[in-house]
Amino acid sequence: MINEYLPDDNDGRFPEDTPVLVRYPLRDDQNDDRELWPWLPGTVLNQCGPDEWRVVVEVPALAIPDRSVPNGDALENLLYPTCFRDATEIRAVSLQVWLRVPNEVGPG
C-alpha cells in the first residue's frame, strides 16, 4: 500500500505560499557540499511528506527562460528551480527579510 501525502495534510509549520529561506546551491561548485549552500529566498509550494516541502527558489540568477512561450526570457516567464527540503533546510522569514535577500545574492 502506498502512503500518499494529501494536499490537506500540511502540518502548519510551513503553509503553502509562505516566504522562506531555503538551502540551495547558487553555483555549480557548491553542488557536492550542502554546508556551502546559501540560504536563498523561496516560497513553499506544498508539503509533500511528514517532514518534506516542495519549495520554489526565487533567485533571478538561477532562473531560465521558458522556451515554450513567446518572450520566454521576459521576467514574468522565467522558470525558477524547485526543490524538496526538510524542516532543517527551511527557515520562515518576514516578507521584509525575504525581499532583501535577493539583493544580497550576487550573480551565479
C-alpha positions in Angstrom: 0.0 0.0 0.0 1.4 3.4 -1.0 1.1 6.1 1.7 0.1 9.3 -0.2 0.5 12.7 1.4 -2.6 14.7 0.5 -2.6 18.5 0.0 -4.7 19.0 3.1 -2.1 17.2 5.2 0.0 20.3 5.8 1.1 20.3 9.4 1.2 24.1 9.5 4.9 24.6 10.1 5.4 26.0 6.5 1.9 26.6 4.9 1.6 27.0 1.2 2.7 30.4 -0.2 4.9 31.1 2.9 8.0 33.1 2.1 11.0 31.2 3.4 14.8 31.0 3.1 15.9 27.6 1.7 19.3 25.9 1.4 20.1 25.7 -2.3 23.4 25.7 -4.3 23.9 29.0 -6.0 26.9 27.8 -8.0 27.9 24.5 -9.6 31.0 24.2 -7.4 28.7 24.0 -4.4 26.7 21.0 -5.5 28.7 18.4 -3.6 28.8 20.2 -0.3 25.4 21.1 1.3 27.3 23.0 4.0 28.3 25.6 1.3 24.7 26.1 0.2 23.5 29.6 1.0 20.1 30.5 2.4 18.1 31.8 -0.6 14.6 33.2 -0.9 11.9 30.8 -1.8 8.2 30.1 -1.5 6.6 27.0 -0.2 4.5 25.3 -2.9 3.2 22.4 -0.7 4.0 19.9 2.0 4.7 16.5 0.3 5.6 14.3 3.3 5.7 14.3 7.1 8.9 16.4 7.1 9.2 17.4 3.4 8.2 20.5 1.5 8.4 21.5 -2.1 9.9 25.0 -2.5 10.4 27.2 -5.5 13.8 29.1 -5.2 13.2 32.6 -6.3 16.6 33.9 -7.3 16.8 35.6 -10.8 20.4 34.3 -11.2 19.1 30.7 -11.1 16.1 31.3 -13.4 16.0 30.1 -17.0 13.8 31.3 -19.9 10.7 29.4 -20.7 11.3 28.4 -24.4 7.7 27.1 -24.7 6.2 30.6 -24.8 7.0 33.8 -26.8 9.1 36.2 -24.8 10.3 33.3 -22.7 13.0 35.5 -21.3 10.6 38.2 -20.0 10.6 38.5 -16.2 7.1 37.0 -15.9 8.0 34.0 -18.0 11.2 32.9 -16.3 11.3 29.4 -14.8 12.7 29.1 -11.3 14.1 25.8 -9.8 12.1 23.8 -7.3 13.5 21.5 -4.6 12.3 19.2 -1.8 13.6 20.1 1.6 13.1 19.0 5.2 12.5 21.4 8.1 16.2 21.8 8.8 16.7 23.3 5.3 13.9 25.8 5.5 13.5 29.0 7.6 10.4 31.0 7.9 11.1 34.7 7.5 9.3 38.0 7.3 8.4 39.4 3.9 10.8 42.3 4.6 13.8 39.9 5.0 12.7 37.7 2.1 12.6 40.8 -0.2 16.1 41.9 1.0 17.9 38.6 0.4 17.9 38.7 -3.5 19.8 42.0 -3.3 22.4 40.3 -1.2 22.9 37.4 -3.5 25.3 38.0 -6.4 25.1 36.5 -9.8 25.7 32.8 -10.1 
